[in-house]
Amino acid sequence: MKTRLIIYIMVGMGIAACKTGFLDLAPISETNNANYYKTQEDMLNAVNAAYVSLRHNGEYGQALYAVGEVASDNTEILDAQSGIDITQIDDFTTLTNNGIVSTMWNAHYQGILACNVVIDRIGNVTMDEALKSRYVAEVKFLRALQYFNLVRTFGDVPLVTKEITDVQEGYDYDRKPIADIYNQIIVDLSEAEVALPATYGNADVGRATFGAAKGLLAKVYLTLQQWEESAAKAQEVITSGQYELLNNYADIFDIGNKNHKESLFEIQYKKGGFGAGSPFNNRFAPRGSGSIVSVIGAGQGQNQPTADMSSSYEPNDGRKEVSMAEGYMDGGTFVPVRYIKKYLDPNLFAVSDADNNWPILRYADVLLMRAEALNETGYVADGEAFDLLNDIRGRAGLEPKSSGDLPGQASFRLAIEQERRIELAFENHRWFDLIRTGRALDVLQAKGESIEPYRLVFPIPQNQIDINPNVLKQNPGYQ
């Protein structure tokens, strides 16, 4: 029997609860034992649990937009009552006991544990061998995604690639060099891409595909400045014939059009009182707006577009109207407080229970990655990189760029940076783009942000260091 990927309860497998301990990797559920993983259905539940972990507040529910957007020049926190932890991230005053940072660390390692459970246990289960191979590939993709988030945020992190069943064993894991983490990410994605299918039947839509693995691998190579590898992997996605740009930018975020032809991978949400709805209607609506923007319940004022973000759109760029608003009407009065529109469900079921998925990888991202990588391998006037850039601009209703506008590698590099900012606005890419290009300090300080170089990586949660002070050490600069 097949079960839809959108499962409505968080099954055990090490993510439903947590027991205090190093990395929170101790056995933490009564179902997390040798007697549970016996059947194909058991393993399906285990794989689904790994997907469910992505919706946690410590992952895409909150932490990744706090790091990926609020820390950047895209969004800000206008009212400290929106939360002290996210305000610290916005102000570059993040403390080692920051709750969002701590939750991000714990949630990602709980998600990694869920992946490791599948990999370690599935070999002993009698089941269809092709399905077994696919399940392993799915969770290797998910493990790679979560390590990619961790290493880009914290730098060196513990590398755990097997299930930990003894809390004492967890104390042996120290931080491994960034290179080791990336090596594992590449191994996981390389193995996943050859075992994952191109598509799924309706019952399994939303699971990782070979396109998702290839697209993420292209981004990993781009981050490592392995330009030829990134360009080649992006090209594999392009020539697969599985993906295309949607004609209308608004259709990308239409809740009636989820998992469309432009989507390589997105976090699955389902409203309806199942505990699986997305919270972004309420998270991103302005404080004080009541239910005018959020539909049901109050706005929390998180992740609000900056004035700089608003002014970064070119005139007549159709993406702005889809992505953000300059304010809202309260009766006959316009309230000029900006907010994100990409994730608004006009038929919200309840507070923080909407139907919007969160895009992780889109085909537009792949096109821009290949354009960037091609430019870095060697600028070609009006070459393929220009065609890729102009495919994105054309959909937005903008005039194409030529070598007359961008006469060299440096100018094209900045054009790609700008296009990524606009096209992928509020999708958790901006901070990581600025970090990987080495542009974060220049860009943010030029806009008046007071950020010291050591804050380009986030602090290791102090509670993790307190648990194991002889092994885990803090990032330099943090007290």
C-alpha angles and dihedrals in degrees: 000000000000122000124203115251089236098081116180102213128051104242121207116262094125101299106082097074138005137224119205111257143108108312088349086262099135120113101284107173136053088229090057095091140101093262095062105057099070108113142045089251090054090055092047088056090048092052091046089052089058090055093047090058089069090069093059117118087242089061127029095338091076119321097072096052089046090055100030098044114010093050089053132065091264101080142011146187112251099183125042088214086073085077136302094229095055090041089058090053091050092049096043090241096114112161126211090249094053108146097217092051091048093047091048092054094047096043094050093050091047088053091048089050090054089053093047091051090059094046094048099041105037095074091071095049120099105228144118106311096216091052090047090055091048094050091052090049092050094054092043087058090049092047091050091050092052094047089048089057092046098047093047091050105038106018111217110032136169112277111219116176101163137054113272112213099167118064091212090060089061091066090067095067114097128174114288124210118270090247091059092051092050091047089057092046090053092047092050094048094043090054092043097051094060094048102041122090125240093237142356137224118259094271092061103035110139098042121122115279132192087261091058091050093047092046093050090046089053088054092048091052090047090053090051090048091240090146102177093048091049093048091048094049092047089051090055088058091047096049093044089084091220099108141050140166113266112238093233120050091208091061090066090071100034108126088217091058105052122155092020131167093279094052120095094172136349137173109257119231129176125188125210110097095291096117089249101097124117118253100208100103088067099031095056102035113103119263110254093028092106108202095324093106102018094048093214124033130000129306119250098206098230127147097011117176116254125234087247090056091050093051093047093076116096117235111277094016102152092204095073096067090051096045107042147001129221092221145312140261118253101191104304094340125093112220109204100215114128122227140172117261102182094091103039117128108199089199099050111178097211140328108317091357108113135140101235118124120213116236115228100170128015132182090241088060090052092052092050092046091054091046090052094046093048091051091051092051090053135324114249117189109240090349132142093294089061091050091053093047091048093050087063095043093047093058089052090055094250130137116259122257121235136186086267088065095037106031099176149016095274095052092046090050091057091046091055090048090053094045092050090051093054101035094046098034115155093006095108098259106105101078092044091048091053091047097048093047092048090238101113099097095043094047098042098040090048087058093053099263116146103220127153120213095247090062091069084091122046125238122266105248108267093224089061091052091046090054093053110013095160092061110026117063128189124250112261116272097029119105 
